[in-house]
Amino acid sequence: MANPLTEPALWREERARVFFALWPDVATANRLHALAEAAQRRFGGRVMRFDTLHLTLLFVGGVRRVRLPELIEAAASLTPPPFDLTLDTLGRWATRDIVWAGPSHAPPGLHELVADLHGRLRELGFELEARRFVPHVTLLRGAECTDGQEPLAEPVRWRADGFALVESKRQSSGARYRLLGRWAGADR
């Protein structure tokens, strides 16, 4: 993979909007996309593009591009063990018009990875949101729904064996993501 940090076009903008995420393998993304299409029949809204499905671990926000190597180095120093994630809940947030899939019980490995990322970035002086971590994959935006949760008839099982640093660029057609780095778990 080419190093996106050395591409001249990337450095034209001073800041990057970035986040750390679990990125599904193709089979898991296919199941999530099918779930999103089924949810759209119930709630309307816009199905998230297949290539944008992810579970945000930590939203870093707008950072100066010269600090991106620090984020990459911090992430590279982590080797979390793989863990199994079961997305067994279909949730809705009416205030944000979002329908999502998430675990009813998040595995300890997920919370440990999020805590490790928070700790490393705080040590480097990054200011992070104090928002409570709610693991979820956004399936629909602009949905007509009320707040609530229900069990999924067919849970989506996901073997999380690594994580990624992603840049989000807002466009009129929706966010476009650029992978800045990807790290495998300890057992790979």
VOVEXVEX-70775 format. One record per residue: residue in one letter; residue number from 1; x, y, z of N, C-alpha, C in turn. Coordinates in Angstrom, 1 decimal, decimal comma, padded with zeros to 4 digits. Example, Ala and Ser with C-alpha at 12.3 -4.5 7.8 and 13.67 -1.06 7.14 Angstrom:
% VOVEXVEX-70775
+----+-----+--------+--------+--------+--------+--------+--------+--------+--------+--------+
: aa :   i :    n_x :    n_y :    n_z :   ca_x :   ca_y :   ca_z :    c_x :    c_y :    c_z :
+----+-----+--------+--------+--------+--------+--------+--------+--------+--------+--------+
:  A :   1 :  013,2 : -005,7 :  007,8 :  012,3 : -004,5 :  007,8 :  013,2 : -003,3 :  007,8 :
:  S :   2 :  012,8 : -002,2 :  007,1 :  013,7 : -001,1 :  007,1 :  012,9 :  000,0 :  007,9 :
+----+-----+--------+--------+--------+--------+--------+--------+--------+--------+--------+
% end
This chain:
% VOVEXVEX-70775
+----+-----+--------+--------+--------+--------+--------+--------+--------+--------+--------+
: aa :   i :    n_x :    n_y :    n_z :   ca_x :   ca_y :   ca_z :    c_x :    c_y :    c_z :
+----+-----+--------+--------+--------+--------+--------+--------+--------+--------+--------+
:  M :   1 :  000,9 : -001,2 :  000,0 :  000,0 :  000,0 :  000,0 :  000,9 :  001,2 :  000,0 :
:  A :   2 :  000,6 :  002,2 : -000,9 :  001,3 :  003,4 : -000,9 :  001,1 :  004,2 :  000,4 :
:  N :   3 :  002,1 :  004,9 :  000,8 :  001,9 :  005,7 :  002,0 :  001,2 :  007,0 :  001,7 :
:  P :   4 : -000,1 :  007,2 :  002,2 : -000,8 :  008,4 :  001,8 : -000,2 :  009,6 :  002,4 :
:  L :   5 :  000,6 :  009,5 :  003,4 :  001,2 :  010,7 :  004,1 :  002,3 :  011,3 :  003,2 :
:  T :   6 :  002,7 :  010,6 :  002,2 :  003,8 :  011,2 :  001,3 :  003,2 :  011,7 :  000,0 :
:  E :   7 :  001,9 :  011,6 : -000,2 :  001,2 :  012,1 : -001,4 :  001,1 :  013,6 : -001,2 :
:  P :   8 :  001,7 :  014,3 : -002,2 :  001,6 :  015,8 : -002,1 :  000,2 :  016,4 : -001,9 :
:  A :   9 : -000,8 :  015,8 : -002,6 : -002,1 :  016,4 : -002,5 : -002,6 :  016,4 : -001,1 :
:  L :  10 : -002,2 :  015,4 : -000,3 : -002,7 :  015,4 :  001,1 : -002,3 :  016,5 :  001,9 :
:  W :  11 : -001,1 :  017,0 :  001,6 : -000,5 :  018,1 :  002,4 : -001,0 :  019,5 :  002,1 :
:  R :  12 : -001,8 :  019,6 :  001,0 : -002,3 :  020,9 :  000,6 : -003,2 :  021,5 :  001,7 :
:  E :  13 : -004,0 :  020,7 :  002,4 : -004,8 :  021,1 :  003,5 : -004,1 :  021,0 :  004,8 :
:  E :  14 : -004,3 :  021,9 :  005,6 : -003,5 :  022,0 :  006,9 : -004,0 :  021,0 :  007,9 :
:  R :  15 : -005,3 :  020,7 :  007,9 : -005,9 :  019,8 :  008,9 : -006,6 :  018,6 :  008,2 :
:  A :  16 : -006,7 :  017,6 :  009,0 : -007,4 :  016,3 :  008,6 : -008,4 :  016,0 :  009,7 :
:  R :  17 : -009,5 :  015,5 :  009,3 : -010,6 :  015,0 :  010,2 : -010,4 :  013,5 :  010,2 :
:  V :  18 : -010,0 :  013,0 :  011,4 : -009,6 :  011,6 :  011,5 : -010,3 :  010,8 :  012,6 :
:  F :  19 : -010,3 :  009,5 :  012,5 : -010,9 :  008,6 :  013,5 : -010,2 :  007,3 :  013,4 :
:  F :  20 : -010,3 :  006,5 :  014,5 : -009,8 :  005,1 :  014,6 : -011,1 :  004,3 :  014,5 :
:  A :  21 : -011,0 :  003,2 :  013,8 : -012,2 :  002,3 :  013,6 : -011,8 :  000,9 :  013,4 :
:  L :  22 : -012,8 :  000,0 :  013,7 : -012,7 : -001,4 :  013,3 : -013,3 : -001,3 :  011,9 :
:  W :  23 : -012,6 : -002,0 :  010,9 : -013,1 : -002,0 :  009,5 : -013,4 : -003,5 :  009,2 :
:  P :  24 : -014,6 : -003,8 :  008,8 : -015,0 : -005,1 :  008,6 : -014,4 : -005,8 :  007,3 :
:  D :  25 : -014,2 : -007,1 :  007,4 : -013,8 : -007,8 :  006,2 : -015,0 : -007,8 :  005,2 :
:  V :  26 : -014,7 : -008,2 :  004,0 : -015,7 : -008,2 :  002,9 : -017,0 : -008,9 :  003,3 :
:  A :  27 : -016,9 : -010,1 :  003,9 : -018,0 : -010,9 :  004,2 : -018,9 : -010,2 :  005,3 :
:  T :  28 : -018,2 : -009,7 :  006,3 : -019,0 : -009,0 :  007,3 : -019,6 : -007,7 :  006,8 :
:  A :  29 : -018,9 : -007,0 :  005,9 : -019,5 : -005,8 :  005,3 : -020,7 : -006,1 :  004,5 :
:  N :  30 : -020,6 : -007,3 :  003,8 : -021,8 : -007,7 :  003,0 : -023,0 : -008,0 :  003,8 :
:  R :  31 : -022,8 : -008,6 :  005,0 : -023,9 : -008,9 :  005,9 : -024,5 : -007,6 :  006,5 :
:  L :  32 : -023,6 : -006,6 :  006,8 : -024,0 : -005,3 :  007,3 : -024,8 : -004,6 :  006,3 :
:  H :  33 : -024,3 : -004,6 :  005,1 : -025,0 : -003,9 :  004,0 : -026,4 : -004,5 :  003,7 :
:  A :  34 : -026,5 : -005,8 :  003,8 : -027,8 : -006,4 :  003,6 : -028,8 : -006,0 :  004,7 :
:  L :  35 : -028,2 : -006,0 :  005,9 : -029,0 : -005,5 :  007,1 : -029,5 : -004,1 :  006,9 :
:  A :  36 : -028,6 : -003,2 :  006,4 : -029,0 : -001,8 :  006,1 : -030,1 : -001,7 :  005,1 :
:  E :  37 : -030,0 : -002,5 :  004,1 : -031,0 : -002,5 :  003,0 : -032,4 : -003,0 :  003,6 :
:  A :  38 : -032,4 : -004,0 :  004,5 : -033,6 : -004,4 :  005,1 : -034,2 : -003,4 :  006,0 :
:  A :  39 : -033,3 : -002,7 :  006,8 : -033,7 : -001,6 :  007,7 : -034,3 : -000,4 :  006,9 :
:  Q :  40 : -033,7 : -000,2 :  005,7 : -034,3 :  000,9 :  004,9 : -035,7 :  000,7 :  004,5 :
:  R :  41 : -036,1 : -000,5 :  004,3 : -037,5 : -000,8 :  003,9 : -038,4 : -000,5 :  005,1 :
:  R :  42 : -037,9 : -000,5 :  006,3 : -038,8 : -000,2 :  007,4 : -038,7 :  001,3 :  007,8 :
:  F :  43 : -037,5 :  001,9 :  007,7 : -037,3 :  003,2 :  008,3 : -037,0 :  004,3 :  007,2 :
:  G :  44 : -036,9 :  003,9 :  006,0 : -036,5 :  004,9 :  004,9 : -035,0 :  005,3 :  005,2 :
:  G :  45 : -034,7 :  006,5 :  004,7 : -033,4 :  007,0 :  004,9 : -032,4 :  006,6 :  003,8 :
:  R :  46 : -031,1 :  006,9 :  004,1 : -030,1 :  006,6 :  003,1 : -029,2 :  005,5 :  003,7 :
:  V :  47 : -029,0 :  004,4 :  002,9 : -028,2 :  003,3 :  003,3 : -026,7 :  003,8 :  003,2 :
:  M :  48 : -026,0 :  003,5 :  004,2 : -024,5 :  003,8 :  004,2 : -023,9 :  003,0 :  003,1 :
:  R :  49 : -023,0 :  003,6 :  002,3 : -022,2 :  002,9 :  001,3 : -021,5 :  001,7 :  001,9 :
:  F :  50 : -021,4 :  000,6 :  001,1 : -020,7 : -000,6 :  001,5 : -019,2 : -000,2 :  002,0 :
:  D :  51 : -018,6 :  000,6 :  001,2 : -017,2 :  000,9 :  001,5 : -017,0 :  001,9 :  002,7 :
:  T :  52 : -018,1 :  002,3 :  003,3 : -017,9 :  003,2 :  004,5 : -018,4 :  002,6 :  005,8 :
:  L :  53 : -018,8 :  001,3 :  005,8 : -019,3 :  000,7 :  007,0 : -018,1 :  000,4 :  007,9 :
:  H :  54 : -018,3 :  000,8 :  009,2 : -017,2 :  000,7 :  010,2 : -017,8 :  000,9 :  011,6 :
:  L :  55 : -017,0 :  000,5 :  012,5 : -017,3 :  000,8 :  013,9 : -016,3 :  001,8 :  014,5 :
:  T :  56 : -016,7 :  003,0 :  014,8 : -015,7 :  004,0 :  015,3 : -015,3 :  003,6 :  016,7 :
:  L :  57 : -014,0 :  003,6 :  016,9 : -013,4 :  003,3 :  018,2 : -013,1 :  004,6 :  018,9 :
:  L :  58 : -012,6 :  005,6 :  018,1 : -012,3 :  006,9 :  018,7 : -012,2 :  008,0 :  017,7 :
:  F :  59 : -013,1 :  009,0 :  017,8 : -013,1 :  010,1 :  016,9 : -012,1 :  011,1 :  017,4 :
:  V :  60 : -011,1 :  011,4 :  016,6 : -010,0 :  012,3 :  017,0 : -010,4 :  013,7 :  016,6 :
:  G :  61 : -011,0 :  013,9 :  015,4 : -011,5 :  015,2 :  015,0 : -010,4 :  015,8 :  014,1 :
:  G :  62 : -010,5 :  017,1 :  014,0 : -009,6 :  017,9 :  013,1 : -008,2 :  018,0 :  013,8 :
:  V :  63 : -007,2 :  017,5 :  013,1 : -005,8 :  017,6 :  013,6 : -004,9 :  018,1 :  012,5 :
:  R :  64 : -003,9 :  018,8 :  013,0 : -002,9 :  019,3 :  012,0 : -002,2 :  018,1 :  011,3 :
:  R :  65 : -002,1 :  018,2 :  010,0 : -001,5 :  017,1 :  009,3 : -000,1 :  016,7 :  009,8 :
:  V :  66 :  000,6 :  017,7 :  010,3 :  002,0 :  017,4 :  010,8 :  002,0 :  016,5 :  012,0 :
:  R :  67 :  000,8 :  016,3 :  012,6 :  000,7 :  015,4 :  013,7 :  000,2 :  014,0 :  013,4 :
:  L :  68 : -000,2 :  013,8 :  012,1 : -000,6 :  012,5 :  011,7 :  000,4 :  011,4 :  012,0 :
:  P :  69 :  001,7 :  011,7 :  011,7 :  002,7 :  010,6 :  012,1 :  002,7 :  010,2 :  013,5 :
:  E :  70 :  002,3 :  011,1 :  014,4 :  002,2 :  010,8 :  015,9 :  001,1 :  009,8 :  016,1 :
:  L :  71 :  000,0 :  010,0 :  015,4 : -001,2 :  009,1 :  015,5 : -000,8 :  007,7 :  015,0 :
:  I :  72 : -000,1 :  007,7 :  013,9 :  000,3 :  006,5 :  013,3 :  001,2 :  005,7 :  014,2 :
:  E :  73 :  002,2 :  006,4 :  014,7 :  003,2 :  005,8 :  015,6 :  002,5 :  005,2 :  016,9 :
:  A :  74 :  001,5 :  006,0 :  017,4 :  000,8 :  005,6 :  018,6 :  000,0 :  004,3 :  018,3 :
:  A :  75 : -000,7 :  004,3 :  017,2 : -001,5 :  003,1 :  016,8 : -000,6 :  001,9 :  016,6 :
:  A :  76 :  000,6 :  002,1 :  015,9 :  001,5 :  001,0 :  015,6 :  002,1 :  000,4 :  016,9 :
:  S :  77 :  002,1 :  001,1 :  018,0 :  002,6 :  000,6 :  019,2 :  001,6 : -000,4 :  019,9 :
:  L :  78 :  000,4 : -000,4 :  019,5 : -000,6 : -001,3 :  020,1 : -000,7 : -002,6 :  019,3 :
:  T :  79 : -000,9 : -003,7 :  020,0 : -001,1 : -005,0 :  019,4 : -002,2 : -005,7 :  020,1 :
:  P :  80 : -003,5 : -005,2 :  020,0 : -004,6 : -005,8 :  020,7 : -004,8 : -007,2 :  020,2 :
:  P :  81 : -005,2 : -008,1 :  021,1 : -005,6 : -009,4 :  020,7 : -006,9 : -009,4 :  019,9 :
:  P :  82 : -007,1 : -010,2 :  018,9 : -008,4 : -010,3 :  018,2 : -009,5 : -010,7 :  019,2 :
:  F :  83 : -010,7 : -010,2 :  018,9 : -011,8 : -010,6 :  019,7 : -013,0 : -010,7 :  018,7 :
:  D :  84 : -014,0 : -011,5 :  019,2 : -015,2 : -011,7 :  018,5 : -016,3 : -010,7 :  019,0 :
:  L :  85 : -016,9 : -010,1 :  018,0 : -017,9 : -009,1 :  018,2 : -019,2 : -009,6 :  017,6 :
:  T :  86 : -020,3 : -009,6 :  018,4 : -021,6 : -010,0 :  017,9 : -022,5 : -008,8 :  017,9 :
:  L :  87 : -022,9 : -008,4 :  016,7 : -023,8 : -007,3 :  016,5 : -025,2 : -007,9 :  016,5 :
:  D :  88 : -025,9 : -007,8 :  017,7 : -027,2 : -008,5 :  017,8 : -028,3 : -007,6 :  018,1 :
:  T :  89 : -028,1 : -006,3 :  018,0 : -029,1 : -005,3 :  018,3 : -029,2 : -004,3 :  017,2 :
:  L :  90 : -030,5 : -004,0 :  016,8 : -030,8 : -002,9 :  015,9 : -031,3 : -001,7 :  016,7 :
:  G :  91 : -030,5 : -000,6 :  016,6 : -030,9 :  000,5 :  017,4 : -031,3 :  001,7 :  016,5 :
:  R :  92 : -031,9 :  002,7 :  017,2 : -032,4 :  003,9 :  016,5 : -032,2 :  005,1 :  017,4 :
:  W :  93 : -031,6 :  006,1 :  016,8 : -031,5 :  007,4 :  017,5 : -032,3 :  008,4 :  016,7 :
:  A :  94 : -033,5 :  008,8 :  017,1 : -034,4 :  009,7 :  016,4 : -033,8 :  011,1 :  016,3 :
:  T :  95 : -033,1 :  011,5 :  017,3 : -032,6 :  012,9 :  017,3 : -031,5 :  013,1 :  016,2 :
:  R :  96 : -030,9 :  011,9 :  015,8 : -029,9 :  012,0 :  014,8 : -030,3 :  011,3 :  013,5 :
:  D :  97 : -031,6 :  010,8 :  013,5 : -032,1 :  010,1 :  012,3 : -031,2 :  009,0 :  011,8 :
:  I :  98 : -030,7 :  008,2 :  012,8 : -029,8 :  007,1 :  012,5 : -030,3 :  005,8 :  013,0 :
:  V :  99 : -030,1 :  004,8 :  012,1 : -030,4 :  003,4 :  012,5 : -029,0 :  002,7 :  012,5 :
:  W : 100 : -028,8 :  001,9 :  013,5 : -027,5 :  001,3 :  013,7 : -027,6 : -000,2 :  014,1 :
:  A : 101 : -026,5 : -000,9 :  014,0 : -026,3 : -002,2 :  014,6 : -025,2 : -002,2 :  015,6 :
:  G : 102 : -025,5 : -002,9 :  016,7 : -024,4 : -002,9 :  017,8 : -024,5 : -004,2 :  018,6 :
:  P : 103 : -023,6 : -004,3 :  019,5 : -023,6 : -005,5 :  020,4 : -024,4 : -005,2 :  021,7 :
:  S : 104 : -025,2 : -006,2 :  022,1 : -025,9 : -006,0 :  023,4 : -024,9 : -006,0 :  024,6 :
:  H : 105 : -023,8 : -006,8 :  024,3 : -022,7 : -006,9 :  025,3 : -021,4 : -006,8 :  024,5 :
:  A : 106 : -020,7 : -005,7 :  024,7 : -019,4 : -005,6 :  024,0 : -018,3 : -006,4 :  024,7 :
:  P : 107 : -017,5 : -007,1 :  023,9 : -016,4 : -007,9 :  024,5 : -015,4 : -007,0 :  025,2 :
:  P : 108 : -014,7 : -007,5 :  026,3 : -013,7 : -006,7 :  027,0 : -012,6 : -006,2 :  026,0 :
:  G : 109 : -012,2 : -007,0 :  025,0 : -011,2 : -006,6 :  024,1 : -011,5 : -005,3 :  023,4 :
:  L : 110 : -012,7 : -005,1 :  023,1 : -013,2 : -003,8 :  022,4 : -012,9 : -002,7 :  023,4 :
:  H : 111 : -013,4 : -002,8 :  024,6 : -013,2 : -001,7 :  025,6 : -011,7 : -001,4 :  025,9 :
:  E : 112 : -011,0 : -002,5 :  025,9 : -009,5 : -002,3 :  026,2 : -008,8 : -001,6 :  025,1 :
:  L : 113 : -009,2 : -001,9 :  023,8 : -008,6 : -001,2 :  022,7 : -008,9 :  000,3 :  022,7 :
:  V : 114 : -010,2 :  000,6 :  023,0 : -010,6 :  002,0 :  023,0 : -009,9 :  002,7 :  024,2 :
:  A : 115 : -009,8 :  002,1 :  025,3 : -009,0 :  002,7 :  026,5 : -007,6 :  002,9 :  026,1 :
:  D : 116 : -006,9 :  001,9 :  025,5 : -005,5 :  002,0 :  025,1 : -005,3 :  003,2 :  024,1 :
:  L : 117 : -006,2 :  003,3 :  023,1 : -006,1 :  004,4 :  022,2 : -006,3 :  005,8 :  022,9 :
:  H : 118 : -007,3 :  005,9 :  023,8 : -007,5 :  007,1 :  024,5 : -006,2 :  007,4 :  025,3 :
:  G : 119 : -005,7 :  006,4 :  026,0 : -004,5 :  006,7 :  026,8 : -003,3 :  007,2 :  026,0 :
:  R : 120 : -003,0 :  006,5 :  024,9 : -001,9 :  006,9 :  024,1 : -002,0 :  008,3 :  023,5 :
:  L : 121 : -003,2 :  008,6 :  023,1 : -003,4 :  009,9 :  022,5 : -003,4 :  011,0 :  023,5 :
:  R : 122 : -003,9 :  010,8 :  024,7 : -003,9 :  011,8 :  025,8 : -002,4 :  012,0 :  026,2 :
:  E : 123 : -001,6 :  011,0 :  026,2 : -000,2 :  011,1 :  026,5 :  000,5 :  012,0 :  025,5 :
:  L : 124 :  000,0 :  012,0 :  024,3 :  000,6 :  012,8 :  023,2 :  000,0 :  014,2 :  023,2 :
:  G : 125 : -001,0 :  014,5 :  024,1 : -001,6 :  015,8 :  024,1 : -002,7 :  016,1 :  023,2 :
:  F : 126 : -003,3 :  015,0 :  022,7 : -004,5 :  015,2 :  021,8 : -005,7 :  015,4 :  022,7 :
:  E : 127 : -006,6 :  016,4 :  022,4 : -007,8 :  016,6 :  023,1 : -008,9 :  015,8 :  022,5 :
:  L : 128 : -009,5 :  015,0 :  023,4 : -010,5 :  014,0 :  022,9 : -011,8 :  014,3 :  023,5 :
:  E : 129 : -012,9 :  013,8 :  022,8 : -014,2 :  014,0 :  023,4 : -014,4 :  013,1 :  024,6 :
:  A : 130 : -015,2 :  013,6 :  025,6 : -015,4 :  012,9 :  026,8 : -016,7 :  012,0 :  026,7 :
:  R : 131 : -017,2 :  011,9 :  025,5 : -018,5 :  011,2 :  025,2 : -018,3 :  009,7 :  025,6 :
:  R : 132 : -019,4 :  009,1 :  026,1 : -019,4 :  007,7 :  026,5 : -019,3 :  006,9 :  025,2 :
:  F : 133 : -018,5 :  005,8 :  025,2 : -018,3 :  005,0 :  024,0 : -019,6 :  004,0 :  023,9 :
:  V : 134 : -020,2 :  004,1 :  022,7 : -021,4 :  003,3 :  022,4 : -021,0 :  002,6 :  021,1 :
:  P : 135 : -020,6 :  001,3 :  021,2 : -020,1 :  000,6 :  020,0 : -021,3 :  000,4 :  019,0 :
:  H : 136 : -021,2 :  000,8 :  017,8 : -022,3 :  000,7 :  016,8 : -021,7 :  000,9 :  015,4 :
:  V : 137 : -022,4 :  000,3 :  014,4 : -022,2 :  000,5 :  013,0 : -023,4 :  001,3 :  012,5 :
:  T : 138 : -023,2 :  002,5 :  012,0 : -024,3 :  003,2 :  011,4 : -024,7 :  002,5 :  010,1 :
:  L : 139 : -026,0 :  002,2 :  010,0 : -026,5 :  001,6 :  008,8 : -027,3 :  002,5 :  007,9 :
:  L : 140 : -028,1 :  003,4 :  008,5 : -028,9 :  004,4 :  007,8 : -028,7 :  005,8 :  008,4 :
:  R : 141 : -028,8 :  006,8 :  007,5 : -028,9 :  008,2 :  007,9 : -030,2 :  008,7 :  007,3 :
:  G : 142 : -030,7 :  009,7 :  008,0 : -032,0 :  010,4 :  007,5 : -033,2 :  009,4 :  007,6 :
:  A : 143 : -033,1 :  008,5 :  008,6 : -034,2 :  007,6 :  008,8 : -035,4 :  008,2 :  009,5 :
:  E : 144 : -036,6 :  007,7 :  009,3 : -037,7 :  008,2 :  010,0 : -038,0 :  007,1 :  011,1 :
:  C : 145 : -037,5 :  007,5 :  012,3 : -037,6 :  006,5 :  013,4 : -037,8 :  007,1 :  014,8 :
:  T : 146 : -038,1 :  006,3 :  015,7 : -038,2 :  006,8 :  017,1 : -037,0 :  006,1 :  017,8 :
:  D : 147 : -036,6 :  006,6 :  019,0 : -035,5 :  006,0 :  019,7 : -035,9 :  004,6 :  020,1 :
:  G : 148 : -035,0 :  003,7 :  020,1 : -035,3 :  002,3 :  020,6 : -034,3 :  001,3 :  020,1 :
:  Q : 149 : -034,4 :  000,1 :  020,7 : -033,6 : -001,0 :  020,3 : -034,4 : -002,3 :  020,3 :
:  E : 150 : -034,0 : -003,2 :  019,4 : -034,6 : -004,5 :  019,3 : -033,6 : -005,5 :  018,9 :
:  P : 151 : -033,8 : -006,8 :  019,3 : -032,8 : -007,8 :  019,0 : -032,9 : -008,1 :  017,5 :
:  L : 152 : -031,7 : -008,4 :  016,9 : -031,7 : -008,8 :  015,5 : -032,0 : -010,3 :  015,4 :
:  A : 153 : -032,9 : -010,6 :  014,4 : -033,2 : -012,0 :  014,2 : -032,0 : -012,8 :  013,9 :
:  E : 154 : -031,1 : -012,3 :  013,1 : -029,8 : -012,9 :  012,7 : -028,7 : -012,0 :  013,0 :
:  P : 155 : -028,0 : -012,3 :  014,2 : -026,9 : -011,4 :  014,5 : -025,8 : -011,5 :  013,5 :
:  V : 156 : -025,0 : -010,5 :  013,5 : -023,8 : -010,4 :  012,6 : -022,6 : -010,7 :  013,5 :
:  R : 157 : -021,9 : -011,7 :  013,2 : -020,7 : -012,1 :  013,9 : -019,5 : -011,6 :  013,2 :
:  W : 158 : -018,6 : -010,9 :  013,9 : -017,4 : -010,2 :  013,3 : -016,2 : -010,6 :  014,1 :
:  R : 159 : -015,2 : -011,1 :  013,5 : -013,9 : -011,3 :  014,1 : -013,1 : -010,1 :  013,9 :
:  A : 160 : -012,9 : -009,3 :  014,9 : -012,1 : -008,0 :  014,9 : -010,7 : -008,4 :  015,2 :
:  D : 161 : -009,9 : -008,3 :  014,1 : -008,5 : -008,7 :  014,3 : -007,5 : -007,6 :  013,9 :
:  G : 162 : -008,0 : -006,4 :  014,0 : -007,1 : -005,2 :  013,7 : -008,0 : -003,9 :  013,7 :
:  F : 163 : -007,3 : -002,8 :  013,5 : -008,0 : -001,5 :  013,5 : -007,3 : -000,6 :  012,5 :
:  A : 164 : -008,0 :  000,5 :  012,2 : -007,5 :  001,4 :  011,2 : -007,6 :  002,9 :  011,7 :
:  L : 165 : -006,7 :  003,7 :  011,1 : -006,8 :  005,2 :  011,2 : -007,4 :  005,7 :  009,8 :
:  V : 166 : -008,4 :  006,5 :  009,9 : -009,1 :  006,9 :  008,7 : -009,3 :  008,4 :  008,6 :
:  E : 167 : -009,2 :  009,0 :  007,5 : -009,5 :  010,4 :  007,3 : -010,8 :  010,5 :  006,6 :
:  S : 168 : -011,7 :  011,4 :  007,1 : -013,0 :  011,6 :  006,6 : -013,0 :  012,9 :  005,9 :
:  K : 169 : -013,4 :  012,9 :  004,6 : -013,6 :  014,2 :  003,9 : -015,0 :  014,3 :  003,6 :
:  R : 170 : -015,6 :  015,4 :  004,0 : -017,0 :  015,7 :  003,7 : -017,2 :  016,2 :  002,3 :
:  Q : 171 : -018,2 :  015,6 :  001,6 : -018,5 :  016,0 :  000,3 : -020,0 :  016,0 :  000,2 :
:  S : 172 : -020,6 :  016,6 : -000,9 : -022,0 :  016,8 : -001,0 : -022,7 :  015,4 : -001,1 :
:  S : 173 : -022,0 :  014,4 : -001,6 : -022,5 :  013,1 : -001,8 : -022,4 :  012,2 : -000,5 :
:  G : 174 : -021,8 :  012,8 :  000,5 : -021,6 :  012,0 :  001,8 : -020,1 :  012,0 :  002,0 :
:  A : 175 : -019,7 :  011,4 :  003,1 : -018,3 :  011,4 :  003,5 : -017,5 :  010,4 :  002,6 :
:  R : 176 : -016,3 :  010,8 :  002,3 : -015,4 :  009,9 :  001,6 : -014,3 :  009,6 :  002,6 :
:  Y : 177 : -013,9 :  008,3 :  002,7 : -012,8 :  007,9 :  003,6 : -011,6 :  007,5 :  002,9 :
:  R : 178 : -010,5 :  007,9 :  003,6 : -009,1 :  007,5 :  003,1 : -008,4 :  006,8 :  004,2 :
:  L : 179 : -008,0 :  005,6 :  004,0 : -007,3 :  004,8 :  005,0 : -005,8 :  005,3 :  005,1 :
:  L : 180 : -005,5 :  005,7 :  006,3 : -004,2 :  006,3 :  006,6 : -003,2 :  005,2 :  007,2 :
:  G : 181 : -003,8 :  004,2 :  007,8 : -003,0 :  003,1 :  008,4 : -003,9 :  002,0 :  008,9 :
:  R : 182 : -003,4 :  000,8 :  008,9 : -004,1 : -000,3 :  009,3 : -003,2 : -001,2 :  010,1 :
:  W : 183 : -003,6 : -001,7 :  011,3 : -002,8 : -002,5 :  012,1 : -003,5 : -003,8 :  012,5 :
:  A : 184 : -002,8 : -004,9 :  012,4 : -003,3 : -006,2 :  012,8 : -003,2 : -006,4 :  014,3 :
:  G : 185 : -004,0 : -007,3 :  014,8 : -004,0 : -007,7 :  016,2 : -002,7 : -008,5 :  016,5 :
:  A : 186 : -002,6 : -008,9 :  017,7 : -001,4 : -009,6 :  018,2 : -001,3 : -011,0 :  017,7 :
:  D : 187 : -002,4 : -011,7 :  017,3 : -002,4 : -013,1 :  016,9 : -002,2 : -013,3 :  015,4 :
:  R : 188 : -001,9 : -012,2 :  014,7 : -001,8 : -012,3 :  013,2 : -000,4 : -012,7 :  012,8 :
+----+-----+--------+--------+--------+--------+--------+--------+--------+--------+--------+
% end
